[in-house]
Amino acid sequence: MKNIKVLGTGCANCKTTLKLIEEAVAAKGVAVQLEKVEEIKDIMGYGVMSTPGVVIDGKVVHAGGIPSKDKIDGWLS
Amino acid sequence: MTSLTLQLKRWPSRQPYLFLTIAVAVWWALYQTLIPFSEALVGLLPVARDSHLGGALQFFFYDTPKVLLLLTGIVFIMGIVHTFVSPERTRALLSGKRLGIGNGMAATLGIVTPFCSCSAVPLFIGFLQAGVPLGVTFSFLISAPMVNEVALALLFGMFGWKVAALYLGMGLLVAIVAGLVIGHLKMERYLEDWVRAMQNSQSADYEHAAMNWGERIDSGFHHVREIVGKVWPYILAGIALGAGIHGYVPEDFMASIMGRDAPWWSVPAAVAIGVPMYTNAAGIIPIVEALMGKGAALGTVLAFMMSVIALSAPEMIILRKVLKPQLIATFAGVVATGILLVGYVFNFVL
């Protein structure tokens, strides 16, 4: 099972990113473990500077801005 | 029908150069037809062209599409520029730079680097982590929200290129000098302890995937949808206000308190009122338009605008997580002083 973390301090873009991933997960019916990381210290631990960031299985795959739907689908397949 | 729209949608990414050439031509043609278009539109209405209302309507029909066209064009270009300058790349450029040249680079990069105010803190720490000096980091942090493309496009559209250029130059100057001052004060010890521990710690590098021109154009469109979609109501309100109050409020209504002959304290008062106010560049434009139209001096108005955008209470609260109160106070004080000087210089020179 994939572990997906959304890094963000709670801004609008971060919430949208989380929602988009949730929708894509529901649409595909895949089982993932989705987490939200809001603490600045923890976010910095991933070396991400521009939020929202997305981490899959410990690897940063996206940073800065809302990811496109194609990109999200790519992570889930 | 659907296959046709789909084809049209994919066209920019298939022939990006052709698309860009045609887009520029169409944009330019539209820009040239603004005056005849607004005259024709007023001509269709049952209002005398030389009446007061006719003049106001022509102004509104001319200014609204002009400002929106300019904004769309500039935001689209910035969306493409953003695909070349990620925060990570900016950080790499600034890493290890000394005070002085580093501040100039940081302030300039602040204009073109994609920046969202909610990323201010992660960006701040990320810069320090990579060994960007504190003063240089501050230059970036001051310039990025203040000298942004929306503010410049709106000033350009409403007050002409000279005002926009002055705002750009003065904004950069404030960011560079404030960063230099903070750097020379050696205030590193006023960073929160956990942030200091992270300084020069080298963070994991995140590589952005390479993009082709189709994707860059997509990014331009995305940026337009995001920014123009958000700010157009403010712009409409601003221009309507500008057209509407014309003639109803006396021209020199603001002149005695914010005009050129206003007392010396009008600039500090404008800055002081601006700090607790919090809005983005688009939200402030209606107010600026109204003040300028009613005889307020340009320097006073620009100082007010800069202090609203660059200094805000919510931003201070977020920064408090990484800075100790002394450093926040210094930051606010230095930037406010810089803005104050800009206001006086403008009022004096123009």
Boltz contact constraints between the chains, C-beta under 6 A:
constraints:
  - contact:
      token1: [A, 9]
      token2: [B, 118]
      max_distance: 6.0
  - contact:
      token1: [A, 11]
      token2: [B, 118]
      max_distance: 6.0
  - contact:
      token1: [A, 40]
      token2: [B, 121]
      max_distance: 6.0
  - contact:
      token1: [A, 43]
      token2: [B, 122]
      max_distance: 6.0
  - contact:
      token1: [A, 44]
      token2: [B, 125]
      max_distance: 6.0
  - contact:
      token1: [A, 47]
      token2: [B, 203]
      max_distance: 6.0
  - contact:
      token1: [A, 47]
      token2: [B, 204]
      max_distance: 6.0
  - contact:
      token1: [A, 49]
      token2: [B, 87]
      max_distance: 6.0
  - contact:
      token1: [A, 49]
      token2: [B, 122]
      max_distance: 6.0
  - contact:
      token1: [A, 49]
      token2: [B, 123]
      max_distance: 6.0
  - contact:
      token1: [A, 49]
      token2: [B, 126]
      max_distance: 6.0
  - contact:
      token1: [A, 50]
      token2: [B, 87]
      max_distance: 6.0
  - contact:
      token1: [A, 50]
      token2: [B, 119]
      max_distance: 6.0
  - contact:
      token1: [A, 51]
      token2: [B, 119]
      max_distance: 6.0
  - contact:
      token1: [A, 51]
      token2: [B, 122]
      max_distance: 6.0
  - contact:
      token1: [A, 60]
      token2: [B, 206]
      max_distance: 6.0
  - contact:
      token1: [A, 63]
      token2: [B, 206]
      max_distance: 6.0
